[in-house]
Amino acid sequence: MDKVDHPAFDIVIIGAGINGLGIARDAAERGLSVALVEQEDVCAGVSAWSGRLVHGGLRYLERGDIRLVRESLRERELLFKVAPHLVKPVRLIMPFYARNTRPSWMIRLGMLAYDVLSVDKSVAWHRVLSASGVRERFRGAARDGLSGAALFTDGQVEYAERLCVELAVAAVDAGARLFLHTRAIGLLGSGKRVTGVRVQHADGSVADIHGRLTINAGGPWVDAVLRGDEASSALPGIPAPRLIGGAKGSHIIVDPFPGAPSDVVYYESQTDGRLVLVIPWMGRYLIGCTDTKFDLDPDEARAETDEIEYLLTETNALVPGANLTADDVLYTYSGVRPLPYAPDVPEWKVPRSHIVRDHAKDGHPGLLSIVGGKLTTYRQLAEDATDAAVKRLRAGLKRPVSKHQPFPGARAADLGAFEKALLSTNLVERDTAERLWALYGTRAERVLDLVRERPTLAERFDPESPAIAAELVFAMRIEFAETFTDVFARRLLLAFEPKHGVRGVERAADILADERGWDADRRGAEIAGYRRWLDHLRVPVRAAQPA
């Protein structure tokens, strides 16, 4: 097998989800040389399929995991400060119903604990609403058995993909090297020591990337990375116990409906007592999520008919006037949470805290695996993993560099003044300027620089979106996109519009083909690849209306 090897690095990271990206940024900023290998694209896995809340983990209080709640609340507050253009406070309402398995006194006590554990926060403390107060704030809520509600604050990142892209930008700015669309097919070794990873690039070529330390941040693919590909002629699989117990969570997306709340609603399911969320998101509603075992390839996770029926039933019970049916579901998405393997524990009770496992205990030094974790606490996970790397390598700074530094899109002396100036530009229409601010923050100025250089890039290529051609070029030149799907699904986020940007696909492909030099065959293949990817958002055709 012909190989072209890459230079050796201090650390080779497998997986460009939010955890892998966070580690890459932290390690590179501490002075370590870093390679990040990803089989698809930035945020192509579970990081994109969450409920997009940056939360303290109120339900973790039920399990007594005080440390995780405190950590989550601290990291939530930090994200409010360093990424305010992407992570914003949002109000949540948790109704008290007579049918709830959790009595209202328990919820009130939990809210007090939540406030105490976030005593250093910048957002408002919780308050309790009376039944009439709930009806005034959330007019569509079911009234039978309603005695009040808790109103509290958490965070929301509507565009989780953009958070990951900015982490990638920061990591590369610090010196990390990205290998996207590059699949890890086996670990390399010298004797029992892991010395890097063998990879296969998108063009089929194979290479070895050597590292003094390898970090397996493959999320739900962690065990697959450890097993390796027998045909790769790399190190035989690592003899470790199973680390990941996949739990699939599915969401549905619907248009605004009669009685829909203006706040996020945190609602106890009348079916099984689990907590269901109704979340205002991108002008629509994201409803989820389910929690079921899933042992197949995580990329095969899709919402199933019974999950959709469950979520519709619960939403209609919460909002009787909604009358939602399967025909109202615009699209769905599902992801597999990389929870620790715990076969005898119900999925919703499996701990969400993270583990940095050193495979020296399995007889293979030079390898760490990341187990668990969640979007909110990615930075603390990255710090823990990088601390472990610095200790083992005896190199690099002992403390993180950018913990309190703004994200790339939040760097301005006065964000408010920057936003005001951006929204008054005459280079693009107002709704486009608003879109640029929401997605790119202060980096929107770099998108507008492309328009200044070539005014034709102000073109709106999709008649249903204020997105402009300059964003397509920016995604490819500046934000590491390599495919049409990378651009639409994880840079411009047109995939998450109700019609997935399909009316703009042909024109966008023309612009990207001109930018990248794609011939007709490549252009057609890119469009076909995007249409295949849209299967992730499918609504099962046999989904029935709930009773």
N, C-alpha and C positions, 0 to 999 in steps of 0.2 A: 504494500500500500504506500503510494508516494505521499510524503508529508513535507510541508514547509513549516518549520517550527517558528514560534514567536519568541521574543526575548523573555528572559525569566523575570518574575515579579516577586515582591515580598508576599503578596496575598493574591490568590485567585478566588474570586467569588462566583458561585453558580446561582443564578436567579436574579432577575431585575424587577422583582416586585418591590414594594415599598421597603421591606426589610433589607434586601440585598443592596438597594440603592442607598439607603441610609448608612449601611456599613461602608460602602464604597466611598461615600462623601466623607464620613468621619475619619476613616483610615487614611485617605489621600491627604486630607487637611492636616493630619498628624505627621506627615512626612514619609509615609509608606508608599511604595509603588504598588499600584492596584490594577488588576484586570478583572472586568466584570463580564461574565459569559451568560447569555440568555438565548434560549431556543427560539423565542419569537421576538417580542418587542418589550419595551418598557411598559409595565403595568398591563401586560397581556393576560395575566392569570387572575388569581383570587383578589388581588388589590382592586380590580375594577368591578368586582361583583358584590361589593358590600352594600350595606344600607346607607353609606356615605355620611354617617354621623361620627363626629369626634366627641366621644362621650366618656364620662367617668366610670361607667359600668355600674349603674344603680342596682342591677339584678345581682351583681357579685356580692353585694352586702348580704343577700339571703344566704350565701354560702360561707359567709364569714371571712371572705378574702379581703380584709381591710387593706393589706399592703398594696394589692392590685388596684383597688379603688383610689387610694391616695396617689399612687403613681399615675394612674390615668387622669385624674383631675389636675395634677401638676403639669402633665404633658399637654393636656387640653389648653390650659391657660398659656403655656409657652407658645403653642401654635396660634392662638389668638394674637400674640404679639409679633411673631416672626413671619407669619403668612396671613395677614389680615385681609388680603385681597381674595384669598381662597377659603380660609377657615373663619367662619363667622358665628357669633352667638345665635342661638335659635331657641324659642320658647317651646316647652313640651307640657302637655296636659295629661294627667293620669286620673281618669274618672274613678270615683268610688261607687261601685254597684253592689247591691245586696247579694247578688249571685257570685261575687268575687271570692276566690278562695283565700285571698289576702285581705284581712279586715282593714278598715281605714286607719285604725290606730297604728297598725304595723307599718303602713305606708307613711304615715306622718312621722313615726319614729325613724324610719329609713331616710326620710327627707332631712330631718334634723342632723342625722349622722353625715349625710351627703354634704350638707352645708359646713359642718364642723371640719370635715376632712378637706374641704376646699376653702378654708378660712382666708387664704391669701388671694382669692379670685377677684377678678375685675367686674364680674357680672352680678346681677341681682340675686339675693337669697330667695328661697322658695316662699310661696304663700299658699294658703288653703282657701279655696273658693267654696262658697255655699252652693246648694243646688241651683238657686236662682242665678248666682254668679256664673255657674257653668253654662246655664241656658242662654245667658246674655253673650258669653264669649264664644260658645260653640253651639249655635242654634240648632244644628242638625242632630245633636247627640240624642240617643235613646233616653227617654225620661223614666221609664219603668224601673224602679229600684235605685234611681240616682240620688245620692245624698250629698254630693260635692265632688271636689277634685283637688289634686295637688298641681300647682303650676310652678315649674322650675326651668332652669336654663342649662342647656348643653351646647354643643357645637355642631356645625354642619359643614362638610366639604362637598359642595354640589359636583365639583369636577375633580374627583380623586385622581383621574389620569393626569390632570395638569399639575397636581401636587407632585406626582412621581416624575413628570417631565422636568420640573424645576429642580428636583433632587438630582436628576441625571446631569442637568446643566451645571449645577454646583459641583458635582463630583468631577466632571471633566475639567471644569475651570481649575480644580485643585490638582489635576494631573492624572486622574484615573483614566483608563482606556476602556471603552465599551466594545464588546463583540456581540452585536445584536444579530438575530437570525442565525445563531451559531449554537448548535446542539452539543451538549456534553455527552459523549458516548462512552466514556470510561475514565476512571481515575488512574493516574500514573503513580508508579511506586518504585522505590529503591529498597529492595527487601520488603520489610513490613511498613516502612515509612511512606506516606502519601507525598508525592512531589509535584502534584499539579493535575491537569485534566487533558484528556484527548478530546478534541472537538471536531465537528463536521460543519463547515460553512454552508451557506445557502447554495453555493455553486457546486456542492458535492465534494470539494477538496477537504482533506483531513490535515489537522495540525496538532501539535502538542504545545500546551501553554504551561510552563513550569512555574511553580511557586514554592516559596519556603513554607507557606501555610495555605491550605485550601479550606474555604468556608462554604459549606453546602447550605445555601439559603433558598432551596428549591420549593419551599412551601409544601403543597400537597404532593409534590414530586420528590420529596427528600428521600424516601425509601427507594424510588426508582433510580435516583442518582447513585445511591450506595450499591445497588445491584449491578449497575452498569450494563453495557451491551456486550454480550459474549463474543460477538463478531469483531469487536474493535481491537482485539489483541492488546488491550491495556491491562491494568491491574485487575485480578479477579475480584469479584464483589466483596465488599466489606462485611464480615460476619458480625453484624450488629442485630440486636433485637428490633422488632418492628417499632418504629418511632411515631408514625403518623396514623391517626384514626380518622379517616375522612368523614366529614359531616357536611352534607349538602344543604345550602340555604337558597331558596328561590324567592323571587320578587315578581310582582306584576306592576305594570305601568298603565294608568288610566287618565283620561282627561278629567278636568274638574267636574264634579257631579253635585246634584242637589244635596245641600246640607254639609258639604265638604268643609273641614276645619281649616282655619288659617294658621293654626299652630300644628306642630307635630303632636300626634296623639299616641300615647303609650297605653295600650289597652290589653286587659287580661282576657284571653280567649275564653269563650263560653264552652268550647269543645273540650279543651284539655288543660286549661289553666296557664298555658304558655303566654308570653307577651308578644303582641302583634303591634306593629308600627304603621301608622298612616302618615306619610311624610310629604309635604309640599316640596316638589323638586322640578326645576326647569320649566315652571309654568304648568306642570301636571302633578300627578300624585304617584308616589312610589310606595307600594304596600308590601310588607313582608315581616318576617320571613319565616320559612319553614325550617325544619331541622331534622334531617334523616341521614341514616348511615349511607355511605357511598364508597364502594371499594373499586370502582372502575377507573379508567383513565380520567383524571379531573377535567380534561378538555371535552369529555363527552357529557358533562353535566348539563342537563336541560330541565326546565320546568315541566312537570307532568300534570296531567289532567286533575288528579286528586289534590295536588298542591294548589292549583288555581281555584278549584272549587272551595277548598278550605279557606283561602284568603278572601274570596268573594263572600262566602257565608259570614265570616267574622266581620267584614266591613259593613255588610248589610245589617248585621245585628247591632253594630255600633251606631250606624246612621240609617235608620229605617227608611228614610226617604230616598236613599241612594238608588236602590233597586238595580244594582250592578249585575250584569250577566257576562258570560264569556265573550259576548260580542263587543263589550266595552273595553276589553283588554287590548291595548295598542301593541304591546310586546311584553316579553318577559326576559328575565335573565337569572342565571344560577351560577353559584360558585361553590367550591369545596374548601371548607375551612381546614387549615393544617393543624388540627388539634392533636394533643398527645394521645397516643393509642391507649385506650382504656375500654376494653371490650365489654366489661360488665357494668359500665356506668352509662346512663342515658345521655344522649348527645348534649342536651341543654345543660347538663350538670358537669360536663368535662371542664376542668380549669382552663382559663384563657391566658394565664400567665405564660411567659416564654422560658425556654430552657436553652442554654448553650452547651451542647454535649461535646465533650472531648473524646474522640475515638481512640486516644491512647489507652483508655480502659478496655477497648476491644482489641488491643494489640496493634493498632494502626495510628501511631503518632503523626502529626502534621495535618490532621483533619478535624474540623469542627462542624457540627450540624446544628442548625437552628430549628427548634421545635416550638410550635405554637406562636403566640404573639397576636397582636391586633393593630389595626391602622393607627389608633390613637397613640399607642406607646412605641411606635416604630423607632423613635429617636433614642429612647432609653435602651431598647434592645440593641440598637446599633452601637451605643456607647459600651454596653456590657460585652458585646462580641469583640469590639475593637480593643477594649481593655485586655481581654483575654489574648488577643493577637499580639499586642505590644509586650505583654508579659512573656509570652512564649518566644517571640522573636528577639526580645531584648533590644528593640529598636522602636523609634517613633516617640512622639510626645505622650505623656501619661494622662493628659486631660484633653477632652474635646475642645476644638478651636471655635466652632461656630454655633455653639449652643444657643446663644442669645443674639446671633446676627440675623438680620432679615433675609428671607428667601430672595432669589434673584428678581422676582417680580414685585418685591415690596421695598426696593431700595430707592428712596427719595428722601430729601430733607423734610418734605411736607407732602404726604400722600394725598391729603385733601386738595391741596393746590394743584398737584399733578393731575388728579382726576378731573378737576374743573377745567383745566387747560385742555386736556385731551378731549373732553366732551364738547368743547367749543371749536374744535378743528374744522377747517373747511375742506380738508383733503378727502373726507368720506362723510357719508350721511350720519345723522345722529344715532340711529339704531345700530349702525356698524361700530361707531365709536364706543357705544355702551357695551357692545359685545366684546370688543377688543379689551376694554378695561376689565370686564368680568373674567375673561380667560387668561389674559397675559399680564395684568397689572401694569407696572411701569415698563415692562418689556414690550408693551404695545407700541412704544415709540420706535422700536426697531422694526416693527411691522410697517409703520407709517414711513419709515426711511426708505423702504422698498418702493412705496408708492411715489415718494418724492423723486426717486431715481428713474422710475418707469411708471408714469401716471396710468397706463392701461391696467396696472395691477390693482387698481381700485374697482375693477369689474366684479359685479356680483354674478357668480357662475351658477347659482342655484336660485330659481325664482321664488323659493319659499324660505330663504334664509338671508340674513344680512352679512353672511360670511363673504370675504373678498379673496380674489386671486392671490394677493400678497401673502395671505396666511398659508396657502399651499406651498409657495416658494419658501417661506420662512420655516415651515415644518421640515422640508427637505434640507435646506442649507444650514440651518442653525439648531434644529431640535432632533436631529438624528433619525428622522423617519426614513425608511428605505422602501416601503411598499405603499400602495394606495390604501390598504386597510390601516396601516400605521397612521396615515394622515386623517382619514375620516373617523376612525374609531378612537384614536388616542391622542390626537393633536387638536383637531377642529371640533370633535365630538358631534359631528353631524349624524353619526350612526344612531344617536340617542334621540333624535327628533322623530316624531311619529311616523314619517315616511322615509326615515333613514337617509335623507339627502339624495334619494335615487334620481330625482329630476335634474340634479346637477352633476351626476356621475360622468356623463359623456364629456361635458365641457371641462370639468375638473381634470379628467384623464388627458384631454388635449393639452392643458396647461402644464401638467406634470410631465407628460411625454416631451414637451418642448424643453422643460427645465432639465430633465434627466437624460434626454437623448434616447428615449424608448422608441423602438420601431413598432410597427403595427401589431406584430405578434406579442411583444412584451406588453403593449398597451392593453390588448384584449385579455391577456392572462391576468393582469393586475385587476381589471374590472371583474373578471370571473372569480378571482380570489376573494374580493370583497363580498360579492354576492354569496359565496359559500360561507364566509364568516358570519353573515347575517343569520345563519341558522341558529347561532347562539341565542338569538332574540325571538325565536319562533314561539307562536302560540299553538299548542297541539290542536289539530283540526277536530278532534273528537271531544274537546272540552265541553261539558254539559252545563246547563244553567243550574245553580244551586236550588235546592228545594226551598 
